[in-house]
Amino acid sequence: MEVPFWEETYKDDTVFTFGNQPNQSITAIENLLDKSGRVLDVGCGDGKNSLYLAKQGFRNIDAFDLSVNAIEKLRRLAVAHSLEINAWTGNLCSCLRTRCLPLLILHL
């Protein structure tokens, strides 16, 4: 089985696999959201949206991805920027069974 290209770029903290700017939909609605509310970043990759929201003062950010390399990178970047993001390796089905979500970020 071929390994997706992003698995290698997720190992490099100087490269943002899918860009380093948050999705435009995030910046368009961020001022409408309560910064103390919960946010779940589904399929977060290396965390550009989670990192952005944390830098904007959002305090309850959960993020997950299927890629171990992506989550390890997100955790390293969060620590490097003194940001708190609860990041784990997982999938959407198992997450939805265990969490109540007022905001779900899902970009395909």
C-alpha positions, 0 to 999 in steps of 0.5 A: 500500500502506498503511503500518502504524501502528507505522511512525510510532510507531517514529519517536518514542522517547517512545512504546512502540508495544506497551507498555513492559513486557516480555512476562509470559512473559519475566519468568516465565522470566528467573531460569531462564536463564543471563545469559551465554547467547544470546538472540534476540528475533524480531520485536522491534519497538521492543525492549521485551523486549530492553531489559528483558533487557539491563537485567537483565544479559543480555549476548548479545542479538540482536534483529531486525525487518522494520521499519527504523524499529523497529531504529533506535529500538531502537539509539537506546534501547540507546545512551541506556541504555548497553546492548549489543544487537545489532539488525538489520533482517531476517527469521526465515528468513534468521536461522535459516540462520545461527545456532544458538539456545539460546533463541528469543523469538517473540511473535505 
